[in-house]
């Protein structure tokens, strides 16, 4: 979910006295869900809020701040998606701002800044070591003013299978994109058909859920590097409890022994699917090819299949995935930008476990680190 930015003008500064920023209280849920409808035009259920914020296993409170007006109505919200991170083998917690909202009738009163400043102050004595998130171009300057720094772009790879449905573009550019997408999809399909069975003694086993123990065990065996979410059983169980998404898991095996897995997610009201996660985060090419072959065949009816930036270049090209950082997709969509900030930069600095937070090569990101999916 992109974020709403709420810059404060000098002439409106006195109006901030109308508002109070405070921690979430049990009676705020309906007001926050109403904000989703007003800001994004989307419905969010109480079960979704329960999953994402109330049942987060890494904090003993609901990690949300709200802004209320002089009538006590919720007019802004600053939620946090709390994620366990591994940094050079050391485990810590990270706070991901997202779902940030200010009601249209209460913007330009500095509420974005006030809620963010209060959030920083609230977690100064918390065990969480850093913030990281993926703000859009509108909200990014607000974070920069509050001490965040840019890490770099995080690409998404698109296998566009129904260009006329998925791409709402006109004219010469639209025709060019459709031609490239059709060619890539056709090439990918022909290769998929040619690579079944997978080879290298690999077989694919599909699970219509997310097998917690299997994935946690596979993650532990692979000892991944880079700053990334810890895929232990607790995280996997919670992360894929999202009631608005459905997930399947594809496991590449050799003689019954798992070598790699891919979690495929689809929002219940959508025709676009995402390869939400890979374990290991960078699988061997033979295993990734086998997984991709099974996934693209099973979801051939989808408008598009999206893959994370950890996808090996040779495999994504082989299956017709296009980079949103390059033409033709870059004319219509842009990579997400990763930004970060230590919770207490004057104490920890910008290096944790001898790892520089602002160096893009130190991060290993899939969709599972991004709270939207």
C-alpha positions, 0 to 999 in steps of 0.5 A: 500500500502506498502512503499518503503524505501530509505536508504542513503549511505555515498558515495552517500550523495553528490548526494542529491544536485541533489534533492529538496523536496517541497510541492505538486504543481498542475502540479505534479499529472501526475508525482506522478501517473507515480511513482505508475506505476514505483514503484508498477506496478499499475495504479492509476487514476486522480479521485483516486488522487482527492478523496484521496488527493485533496478532503480530507475535513480535510486539506486546502491543498494537503497533499503531499510532492515530491522530484524532480530532477535537471530536475524538474521531480518527483522522490519521493512522501511522501503523507499523509492520513489525518484522524480524530481521537477520543482519550478518547472522544477528537477529533484530527487529525492524519497524516498517511504516506502511498503510499511513493515512490522513483523511482528505478533509484533514490534510496539510495540517502536519499530521504525517510529520507529527505521527512519524515523529511520535512513532520515532520517539515511542520506539527509542527505548524499544528493542527494534533497531531500525525502520525500513520501508518503500515510500512512493515519490509523494511521501519519500521527501517527508521521510528524508526530512525526518532522517531516513536515507535512500538504500536503492531501487527494488525491482519487480519482474513482470510476466505479462500474460494478458496485456490487453487486460493488465496494461491500461495504456494507449497509442504507440507505447501501448502497442509496443508494450503489448508486442514485447509482452506477447513475445516474452509470454509466448517464449516463456510458454514454449520453454515451459512446455519443453522443460517438463519434467524438470530434469536434474532428478527434480520433482515439484510437489504443490501444497495448497497452503504454506508448510511452516515446518518445511519452509523454516527447516529449508531456510535454516539449512541455507544460511542466507546472507544479506539483510532479510526477514528471518523465515523461522516457523513463527514468522512464516505462520504469522506472515502468511495468515493474511485473510485477504490473500491465498497462498500455495507453496511449490517445493522442488525436491530430489529423491524426496529431499527439498531443495527450494520452495516458492510461495505464490500469493494471490489477492482474493479479488485479483487476477495477478499472482506474485511469487511472494517468496523464495527459500533459499532466497536465491535458489540454484538455477536448476531448482528455480527453473523447475519451480518457475516452469510449474508456476507459469503453467499452473497460472497461465490464465492469470493476467500477470505473474510477478517475481521478486528481485532475487530471481536469477537474471537468466531464469527470469529472461528465459520465462519472459519476465520484464524488469520494471526498471527498464523499457517498456515497463519503466514508462508506466511503472517504477521500481519501489525505493527502499529507505531506512533509518536506525531507530536511534542513529546517534547511538547505533549509527548507520552500521549494524553487525558491521553491515552498512544499512544504506548499501543496497548490496547488503539487502536481500528483498523479496515480497515477504519483506514488503507489507503489501503482499 
